[in-house]
Amino acid sequence: MNFEITDKIKEQDEEIIYQGLLNYNLPRIEDKNPRDLGIYLQDDTGEKVGGLIGNTHGNWLFIKYLWVREDLRGQNIGSKLLNQAEETAKERGCRYAFLDTFSFQAPAFYEKHGYKSVFALEEYLVTGKRYYFTKTL
């Protein structure tokens, strides 16, 4: 056997590894039905000016991205997006939420909304921090 080391991951190679992991995990996962969650804010022209991307799976809401265009920040749009995601997650049966954010992004925003830091990677990527937050919904 030989190790192959690369900085160019081919789609088919990633799929082989993913399928191998999935085949191992599926018999052990209690809830096999994750659901995407997208909430978008559009201006009058239909352009997306903010949004939240995540998913719900079992008891958990996972927030992958939350973004509001810079000129619209400070108008509670982010709070409304977050609140809507949490309400939708509760309707789907979720009891908890999980997300991560960098120190230069929005840790104080999430703390204001009841999220608790459960872990932080120090010196990430070089001098900052990456926070991992959870919340009971």
C-alpha positions as CSV (number, residue, x, y, z in Angstrom):
1,M,0.0,0.0,0.0
2,N,1.1,3.6,-0.8
3,F,0.1,7.0,0.5
4,E,-0.7,9.5,-2.2
5,I,-0.4,13.1,-1.0
6,T,-1.9,15.9,-3.1
7,D,-3.0,19.5,-2.9
8,K,-5.5,19.0,-5.8
9,I,-8.4,16.8,-4.6
10,K,-10.3,15.3,-7.5
11,E,-14.1,15.2,-7.3
12,Q,-14.2,11.4,-7.9
13,D,-11.6,10.9,-5.1
14,E,-13.6,13.0,-2.7
15,E,-16.7,11.0,-3.6
16,I,-15.0,7.7,-2.9
17,I,-14.0,8.8,0.6
18,Y,-17.4,10.4,1.3
19,Q,-19.2,7.2,0.2
20,G,-17.0,5.0,2.3
21,L,-17.7,7.2,5.4
22,L,-21.4,7.4,4.6
23,N,-21.7,3.6,4.3
24,Y,-20.1,3.3,7.7
25,N,-22.2,6.0,9.3
26,L,-25.7,5.4,7.9
27,P,-26.5,2.2,9.9
28,R,-25.4,4.1,13.1
29,I,-27.2,7.5,12.5
30,E,-30.6,7.8,14.2
31,D,-32.0,10.4,11.9
32,K,-31.2,9.9,8.2
33,N,-33.1,12.9,6.9
34,P,-31.3,16.2,7.1
35,R,-33.2,19.2,5.6
36,D,-31.6,22.2,4.0
37,L,-32.7,25.6,5.4
38,G,-32.3,28.8,3.3
39,I,-33.7,32.1,4.3
40,Y,-33.1,35.0,1.9
41,L,-33.7,38.8,2.0
42,Q,-34.2,40.4,-1.4
43,D,-34.4,44.0,-2.4
44,D,-37.0,45.4,-4.8
45,T,-35.0,44.2,-7.8
46,G,-34.8,40.7,-6.6
47,E,-31.1,40.9,-5.6
48,K,-30.2,38.9,-2.5
49,V,-28.9,41.4,0.1
50,G,-28.8,39.0,3.1
51,G,-29.5,35.5,4.1
52,L,-28.9,32.4,6.2
53,I,-27.9,29.0,4.9
54,G,-27.9,26.0,7.2
55,N,-29.7,22.7,7.8
56,T,-31.7,20.8,10.4
57,H,-30.9,17.3,11.3
58,G,-32.4,15.4,14.2
59,N,-32.4,17.7,17.3
60,W,-30.0,20.2,15.7
61,L,-30.1,23.4,13.6
62,F,-26.7,24.0,12.0
63,I,-26.1,27.5,10.8
64,K,-23.4,27.5,8.1
65,Y,-23.6,31.1,6.8
66,L,-25.4,34.3,7.9
67,W,-24.7,37.4,5.9
68,V,-26.2,40.9,5.5
69,R,-24.9,43.3,3.0
70,E,-22.7,45.9,4.7
71,D,-24.8,49.0,4.0
72,L,-27.9,47.2,5.6
73,R,-26.2,46.2,8.8
74,G,-27.4,47.6,12.1
75,Q,-31.1,47.4,11.1
76,N,-31.8,44.1,13.0
77,I,-31.8,42.1,9.7
78,G,-29.3,39.6,11.0
79,S,-31.4,39.2,14.2
80,K,-34.6,38.6,12.1
81,L,-32.8,36.0,9.9
82,L,-31.5,34.2,13.0
83,N,-34.8,34.3,14.8
84,Q,-36.6,32.9,11.7
85,A,-34.1,30.1,11.4
86,E,-34.6,29.2,15.0
87,E,-38.4,29.2,14.7
88,T,-38.3,27.1,11.6
89,A,-35.9,24.7,13.3
90,K,-38.2,24.4,16.3
91,E,-41.1,23.7,13.9
92,R,-39.0,20.9,12.5
93,G,-38.5,19.4,16.0
94,C,-35.0,20.8,16.7
95,R,-34.0,21.6,20.3
96,Y,-30.5,23.0,19.8
97,A,-28.5,25.2,17.4
98,F,-24.9,25.1,16.5
99,L,-22.6,27.5,14.5
100,D,-19.1,28.7,14.3
101,T,-17.7,32.2,13.7
102,F,-14.4,34.0,13.5
103,S,-13.2,36.6,16.1
104,F,-13.5,39.3,13.4
105,Q,-17.0,38.3,12.5
106,A,-19.8,38.1,15.0
107,P,-19.2,36.4,18.3
108,A,-20.8,39.3,20.3
109,F,-23.9,39.1,18.0
110,Y,-24.4,35.5,18.7
111,E,-23.8,35.9,22.5
112,K,-26.4,38.6,22.5
113,H,-28.8,36.1,21.0
114,G,-28.2,33.5,23.8
115,Y,-25.5,31.5,22.1
116,K,-22.8,30.1,24.4
117,S,-19.2,29.5,23.3
118,V,-18.3,25.9,23.9
119,F,-15.0,25.9,22.2
120,A,-12.5,28.2,20.6
121,L,-9.6,27.5,18.3
122,E,-6.8,29.9,19.3
123,E,-4.4,31.4,16.7
124,Y,-6.8,30.5,13.9
125,L,-6.0,30.9,11.1
126,V,-2.8,32.7,12.3
127,T,-3.6,35.3,15.0
128,G,-7.4,35.2,15.4
129,K,-9.9,32.8,16.9
130,R,-12.6,30.5,15.6
131,Y,-15.5,30.2,18.1
132,Y,-18.0,27.3,18.2
133,F,-21.4,28.2,19.7
134,T,-24.4,26.3,20.8
135,K,-27.8,27.3,22.0
136,T,-30.8,25.5,23.5
137,L,-33.8,26.6,21.4
